[in-house]
């Protein structure tokens, strides 16, 4: 089999004035190699901006091909193509629409970032690229950056081969700032704050139906600690016998709780006309319906002077846990009611656990030594 004919060409930067001429030798844009084998075209970076060095790499490859009798078959799928496969894989794994949207947004940013550097193939990605891409992130939340890096690392594991160790080594752990750590601490409502919040609902909205339903949403989430997405899509069958039994949408873990009789009656009273759901009409997009209820809660909390930016409905979950701990429930029981694992409850609510333990220890009888 003959040695393929290899040519050098230039992938110009968008700002290069010679960008229309891929054979221009004297610009500082990246040089690449191209050849055809068995009717299929192959391309790879020459890993240089010098035309002369690209010619040297061309001769090296030609010598290697002559010795092997066939060209080295490089990955020919682009970053954009591999990204689409990655997204498809996540969809078939059962990831939610919100997760898929984040993956498309974050990894789409990376694909465009690499394209602006005239890099279109996974093998062209370098440690410098991923570090400088991470430097473009402007999100205030360190947790958001951690999640974005986790997604990027997952994509790189699927798309890259020989350069993967260097890429993963370059993406060191992102440390949370003190503000991030403080924001992640549980923020339960006090009883006085709950009273103020509930009193604000009829002051904020005039529609009696909306007032009744929003009040019930608050009662339900404070009582059960259920996430907002599970609350909005609560089905009548989930509470049919006065027990709450569902599987969380986020983790698919079971939740099981006995409902207060008054709360159960309240839920059935405010239930809409949909034969399946309590709060959702079943026709709008679940994410849109959840966002609408979040909007209502944000407005009421703001009017009541209780709004914490970035922490809306999760405060009700924190409030439920704080109540259960005060009532003497064990971590195992709380994990079952929340649909979480014991380690997750211990990790996220360690501050509340410590405070409640201190309260209980203060009530333990102490030995006295009278004179």
C-alpha positions in Angstrom: 0.0 0.0 0.0 1.5 3.4 -0.9 2.3 6.2 1.3 -0.5 8.8 1.5 0.2 12.3 0.3 0.2 14.6 3.2 -0.4 18.4 2.9 0.0 21.2 5.4 -2.8 23.7 5.8 -3.6 26.5 8.2 -6.6 26.9 10.5 -6.6 30.7 10.9 -7.9 32.6 13.9 -11.1 34.5 13.1 -9.2 37.8 13.4 -6.4 36.8 11.0 -6.4 38.9 7.8 -5.3 35.9 5.8 -8.1 33.7 7.1 -9.4 33.0 3.5 -6.1 31.4 2.4 -5.3 28.1 4.2 -1.9 27.9 2.5 -0.6 31.2 3.8 2.7 30.3 5.5 3.8 33.5 7.4 1.0 34.1 9.8 1.0 32.9 13.5 -2.1 30.7 13.2 -2.0 27.0 14.0 -0.8 24.6 11.3 -2.4 21.2 10.5 -1.9 18.1 8.4 -4.3 16.5 6.0 -4.2 13.2 4.0 -6.6 10.7 2.4 -6.6 7.0 2.9 -9.1 4.5 1.4 -11.3 7.4 0.3 -11.5 8.9 3.8 -9.9 12.1 4.8 -7.8 12.4 8.0 -6.7 15.6 9.7 -4.5 16.2 12.8 -2.8 19.2 14.4 0.9 19.7 13.6 1.1 21.1 17.1 3.0 24.2 15.9 2.4 27.7 14.5 5.5 27.4 12.3 5.0 26.3 8.6 8.6 24.9 8.6 8.0 22.8 11.7 4.7 21.6 10.2 6.7 20.4 7.2 9.1 18.6 9.5 6.1 16.9 11.2 4.7 16.0 7.7 8.0 14.3 6.7 8.0 12.4 10.1 4.5 11.1 9.4 5.4 10.1 5.9 8.4 8.1 7.2 6.2 6.5 9.8 3.5 5.6 7.2 6.1 4.1 4.9 7.3 1.8 7.6 3.8 0.7 8.7 2.3 0.6 5.2 -0.8 2.4 6.5 -1.5 5.8 8.1 -2.2 6.3 11.8 -5.9 6.4 12.1 -6.7 9.4 14.3 -10.1 10.3 15.8 -12.0 12.1 13.1 -15.1 13.0 15.0 -15.3 16.7 16.0 -15.8 18.0 19.5 -19.3 19.1 18.4 -20.1 15.6 17.2 -18.8 13.9 20.3 -20.7 16.4 22.4 -24.0 15.4 20.7 -23.2 11.8 21.5 -22.5 12.7 25.1 -25.8 14.5 25.4 -27.7 11.6 23.8 -26.0 9.2 26.3 -27.1 11.3 29.2 -30.7 11.4 27.9 -30.8 7.6 27.6 -29.5 7.3 31.1 -32.6 9.1 32.3 -31.2 12.5 33.2 -33.9 15.1 33.7 -34.6 17.9 31.2 -33.0 20.5 33.5 -29.8 18.5 33.7 -29.7 18.1 29.9 -30.2 21.9 29.5 -27.3 22.6 31.8 -25.1 20.1 30.0 -26.0 21.7 26.6 -25.3 25.2 27.9 -22.0 24.5 29.8 -20.4 22.1 27.3 -21.7 24.2 24.4 -19.7 27.0 25.8 -16.6 24.8 25.8 -17.2 23.7 22.2 -17.5 27.3 21.0 -14.4 28.3 23.1 -12.4 25.6 21.3 -13.8 26.6 17.9 -12.6 30.2 18.5 -9.1 28.8 19.0 -9.5 26.9 15.7 -9.5 23.6 17.5 -12.2 21.2 16.4 -11.1 17.7 17.4 -10.8 16.2 20.9 -7.1 15.3 20.4 -6.3 19.0 20.0 -7.5 19.9 23.5 -4.6 20.8 25.8 -4.3 21.4 29.6 -3.9 25.1 28.8 -7.2 25.2 26.9 -9.2 23.7 29.8 -7.6 26.0 32.4 -8.2 29.1 30.3 -11.7 28.0 29.6 -12.4 27.6 33.3 -11.0 31.1 33.8 -13.8 32.5 31.6 -16.5 31.4 34.1 -18.2 34.4 35.7 -20.7 32.5 38.0 -20.6 33.8 41.5 -21.5 30.5 43.1 -18.5 28.2 43.7 -20.9 25.3 43.8 -22.0 26.1 40.2 -18.4 26.1 39.1 -17.8 22.8 40.8 -20.8 21.2 39.0 -19.6 22.7 35.7 -16.2 21.3 36.1 -17.7 17.9 37.0 -19.6 18.0 33.8 -16.5 19.0 31.8 -14.4 16.3 33.3 -17.1 13.7 32.4 -17.2 14.9 28.8 -13.4 14.8 28.5 -13.4 11.2 29.8 -15.7 10.2 27.0 -14.1 12.3 24.2 -10.3 12.2 24.8 -7.8 9.4 24.9 -4.0 10.1 24.9 -4.4 13.6 26.3 -6.9 12.7 29.0 -4.5 12.4 32.0 -3.0 15.9 31.4 -6.5 17.4 31.0 -7.9 15.8 34.2 -4.7 16.7 36.1 -5.1 20.4 35.0 -8.6 20.6 36.4 -7.8 20.8 40.1 -10.5 20.9 42.8 -12.4 24.2 43.0 -12.5 25.3 46.6 -15.7 26.9 47.9 -15.5 30.5 49.3 -16.7 31.3 52.8 -19.8 32.9 51.3 -20.5 29.6 49.4 -20.2 27.6 52.6 -22.4 30.0 54.5 -25.0 29.8 51.7 -25.0 26.0 51.8 -25.7 25.9 55.5 -29.4 25.0 56.4 -31.6 28.1 56.9 -34.8 26.9 58.6 -37.6 29.4 59.3 -38.3 30.1 62.9 -41.9 29.8 64.1 -42.2 33.6 64.2 -40.9 33.8 60.6 -43.3 31.2 59.4 -46.2 33.1 60.9 -45.1 36.2 59.2 -44.6 34.5 55.9 -48.1 32.9 55.9 -49.7 36.2 57.0 -48.0 37.9 53.9 -49.7 35.5 51.4 -53.1 37.2 51.4 -51.4 40.6 51.5 -49.5 39.8 48.3 -52.2 38.1 46.3 -55.8 39.1 46.0 -57.1 35.9 44.3 -58.6 33.7 47.0 -57.9 30.5 45.1 -54.2 31.4 44.7 -54.0 32.4 48.3 -55.4 29.1 49.5 -53.3 27.0 47.2 -50.0 28.9 48.0 -50.8 28.6 51.7 -51.3 24.9 51.3 -48.0 24.6 49.3 -46.2 26.2 52.2 -47.9 24.1 54.8 -47.2 20.9 52.8 -43.5 21.6 52.2 -42.8 22.7 55.8 -44.6 19.6 57.1 -42.9 17.1 54.7 -39.7 18.7 53.5 -40.6 17.6 50.0 -38.7 19.3 47.1 -40.6 21.9 45.1 -40.5 19.9 41.9 -42.1 16.9 43.7 -44.6 19.1 45.4 -45.7 20.8 42.2 -46.2 17.4 40.5 -47.8 15.7 43.5 -50.4 13.2 42.4 -53.6 12.3 44.2 -52.4 8.7 44.4 -49.3 9.8 46.3 -51.5 10.7 49.3 -54.5 8.4 48.7 -54.6 6.8 52.2 -53.3 9.7 54.2 -49.7 8.7 53.7 -47.2 10.4 51.5 -45.5 7.8 49.3 -43.4 8.9 46.3 -40.1 8.4 44.7 -38.0 11.6 44.5 -37.5 12.9 40.9 -33.9 13.9 41.7 -32.7 10.7 43.2 -35.5 8.2 42.6 -35.2 7.3 46.4 -38.5 6.5 48.2 -40.2 9.0 50.5 -42.7 7.7 53.1 -44.5 9.8 55.7 -47.8 9.8 57.6 -49.7 13.0 56.9 -51.5 15.1 59.4 -55.2 14.6 59.0 -55.8 18.4 58.7 -53.1 18.7 56.1 -54.5 15.9 54.0 -58.0 17.5 54.1 -56.4 20.8 53.1 -54.7 19.3 50.1 -57.9 17.7 48.9 -59.8 21.0 49.4 -57.4 23.0 47.2 -56.8 20.3 44.6 -57.4 21.5 41.0 -59.8 20.0 38.4 -57.1 17.7 37.1 -58.0 14.1 38.0 -54.4 13.1 38.6 -52.5 16.0 40.1 -53.1 18.3 43.1 -51.3 21.5 42.1 -50.2 20.9 38.4 -52.7 21.2 35.5 -50.8 18.4 33.7 -50.5 20.3 30.5 -47.8 22.9 31.0 -44.1 22.0 31.1 -43.2 20.7 34.6 -40.2 23.0 34.7 -42.4 26.0 33.8 -45.0 25.1 36.5 -42.2 24.7 39.1 -40.7 28.1 38.1 -44.1 29.8 38.5 -44.6 28.5 42.0 -41.0 29.5 42.8 -41.8 33.0 41.5 -44.9 33.2 43.8 -42.8 32.1 46.8 -40.0 34.5 46.0 -42.4 37.4 45.8 -44.1 36.6 49.2 -40.7 36.1 50.9 -39.5 39.4 49.5 -42.6 41.2 50.8 -42.2 39.6 54.2 -38.5 40.5 54.4 -37.5 36.9 54.5 -35.9 36.4 51.1 -32.4 34.9 51.0 -31.1 35.2 47.4 -30.6 31.7 45.8 -32.4 29.9 48.6 -36.2 29.7 48.1 -38.0 26.5 48.5 -35.1 24.5 50.1 -35.7 26.5 53.3 -38.9 24.6 53.8 -37.0 21.4 53.7 -34.5 22.8 56.3 -37.5 23.8 58.5 -39.0 20.3 58.4 -35.7 18.7 59.4 -35.2 21.2 62.2 -38.7 20.4 63.5 -38.1 16.6 63.3 -34.8 17.0 65.2 -36.5 19.0 67.9 -39.1 16.3 68.2 -36.4 13.7 68.8 -36.5 11.9 65.5 -33.3 10.0 64.6 -31.2 10.6 61.5 -32.3 7.3 60.1 -36.0 8.3 60.4 -35.3 11.7 58.9 -33.4 10.2 56.0 -36.4 7.9 55.2 -38.8 10.8 55.4 -36.7 13.0 53.1 -35.7 10.3 50.7 -32.0 10.8 51.4 -29.2 8.7 52.7 -28.1 8.9 56.3 -24.6 10.2 55.2 -26.2 13.0 53.1 -28.4 14.1 56.1 -25.5 14.0 58.5 -23.4 16.0 56.0 -25.9 18.7 55.1 -27.6 19.1 58.5 -24.6 18.7 60.8 -25.0 22.2 62.1 -28.7 21.5 63.1 -27.7 18.2 64.5 -25.1 19.8 66.7 -27.4 22.4 68.0 -30.2 19.9 68.8 -27.7 17.6 70.5 -26.5 20.5 72.7 -30.1 21.2 73.7 -30.6 17.6 74.7 -27.4 17.3 76.5 -28.3 20.4 78.5 -31.4 18.6 79.8 -29.4 15.5 80.9 -29.4 15.2 84.8 -26.1 15.9 86.4 -24.8 14.4 89.6 -24.6 16.9 92.5 -22.5 16.8 95.6 -24.1 18.5 98.5 -22.2 19.6 101.5 
